[in-house]
């Protein structure tokens, strides 16, 4: 199984693409973020375009975990 995580922040946006992104092969994406972030339709649409074949499940959090770091006011996806 291959996984990848991406983190969006207002200051930095999305990271540049990894060498071999999962895009078409991702089957499931878990998206975690503050409620105010998850309400931004443009971000949700962007996640859908990053992983067009995946089922996307989202949840609001009080802190988003990406790798070993915890952030606030971010959107973290794990595909």
N, C-alpha and C positions, 0 to 999 in steps of 0.2 A: 504494500500500500504506500502511495506517495501522498504527502500532504504539503501544503504551503500556507503561510500566514501572510496577511497584508494588513497594514495599519494606515488609516486615513486620519489626518488631523487638519484642522482649519489652517494652521500655519504652514504645513508642508504638503498637504494634499496626499495623493496616493504615491507610493514608491514607483520607481521605474520597474519595468517588467523583468522578472528573473530570466536566465538564459532559456529555460524550457518551461514556460508556464503551463499549468494544468488545463486551462480553458475548456476545450471540448471534452476532455476525459473526466473532469470532475463530476461526481454524481451527487455530492452533498456539500453544502456550504453552511457553516454556522456563523452568524453575524451577531456581534455583541457591541452595544453602544449605549450611550445616554439616550433617554427618550427624545430629547430635542434633536439629537443627531439622526435617530432612526426615522423621525418625521420628515426629514429632508428627502423629498421624492427623487431629486437628482442623484443622490448617493445610492439610493435603493436601485434605481435604474442602472447606474454604473456597475453595481455588483452583478446585476442580471446580464449585462453585456460582457463582463469578465468571465462569467461561467454560464453560458447560454443553455447547457444541457442539465444543469444541476438543480436539485431541489434546494431551496434557500429557506433556512429557519433563522428567525431573529429573536433576540431577547434583550431587554433593557438591563443595564447593570449600573453599579455604583463605582466600577473600576474595570477597565478592560485589560486583559492579559494577552500579551504578545511575546512569545518566547519566554524570557525570564523577567520581563518588565511589566509593571502595572501602570496604566495611564488613566487619566480622567479626560472626558470630553473628546473621545476618539471613537472611531469605528474599526473594529478588528474583525477580519474574516479568516476563517480556517476552512480550507477546501480539502 
